Amino acid sequence: MAKVTIRYWAAAKDAAGTPEESVEAETLASALAVALAGRASPDRLKQVMERSSFLVNALPVRRVAAAGTILEDGATIEVLPPFAGG
């Protein structure tokens, strides 16, 4: 298993209650599951993640590819919720 850092931005940071955390996981999907499992009330973060896009080591990863995205030790996952703007 790889030890990775998950960085949360905007609404994801608010929902997670922290700007980043470290987890151990083999894939992007399992890292996100570990992050949710570590919370007493994961519903809000889960809702944000369902709308978010993800970067792994600065490369975009589609949600449908999360289960097959193997993580290397030291990888960084960015959780990017949709941004509003004009």
C-alpha positions in Angstrom: 0.0 0.0 0.0 1.1 3.5 -0.7 1.1 6.4 1.7 -0.5 9.4 -0.1 -1.6 12.9 0.7 -5.1 14.1 -0.1 -5.4 17.8 -0.5 -8.9 19.4 -0.3 -9.8 22.6 -2.0 -12.7 25.1 -1.5 -15.9 23.2 -0.5 -14.0 20.0 -0.1 -11.7 21.6 2.4 -14.8 22.8 4.4 -16.5 19.4 4.2 -13.3 17.5 5.2 -12.5 19.9 8.0 -8.8 20.0 7.0 -6.8 21.2 4.1 -5.0 17.8 3.7 -4.5 14.4 5.2 -2.4 11.3 4.7 -3.9 7.9 4.0 -2.7 4.5 2.9 -4.3 3.0 -0.2 -3.6 1.2 -3.4 -5.9 3.1 -5.8 -7.5 6.5 -6.0 -10.9 4.9 -5.3 -9.6 3.2 -2.2 -7.9 6.4 -1.0 -11.2 8.3 -1.2 -13.0 5.5 0.6 -10.4 5.6 3.4 -10.9 9.3 3.7 -14.6 8.9 4.0 -14.4 6.0 6.5 -12.2 8.1 8.8 -15.0 10.6 9.5 -17.8 10.4 12.0 -20.2 12.1 9.5 -18.9 11.5 6.0 -22.1 12.5 4.2 -21.1 16.1 3.4 -17.7 15.2 2.1 -19.1 12.3 0.1 -21.6 14.7 -1.6 -18.7 17.1 -2.5 -16.5 14.2 -3.8 -19.3 13.0 -6.0 -19.2 16.4 -7.8 -15.5 16.9 -7.7 -12.7 16.3 -10.2 -9.4 14.8 -9.2 -5.7 15.2 -9.9 -3.1 12.6 -9.0 0.4 14.1 -9.1 -1.0 17.0 -11.1 -2.6 14.8 -13.8 -6.4 14.7 -14.2 -8.1 11.4 -13.4 -11.8 10.8 -14.4 -14.0 9.4 -11.6 -14.8 6.3 -13.8 -11.0 5.5 -13.8 -10.6 5.9 -10.0 -10.7 2.2 -9.3 -7.9 1.5 -11.8 -5.7 4.4 -10.9 -2.8 2.8 -9.0 -1.1 5.2 -6.5 2.6 5.3 -5.9 4.1 6.0 -2.5 4.2 9.7 -1.9 1.5 10.6 -4.5 -0.6 13.7 -4.0 -4.4 13.6 -4.7 -6.1 17.0 -5.2 -9.9 17.1 -4.7 -11.3 19.9 -6.8 -15.0 20.7 -6.3 -16.7 22.7 -9.0 -15.9 26.4 -8.8 -18.4 29.1 -9.2 -17.3 32.3 -11.0 -18.0 34.8 -13.6 
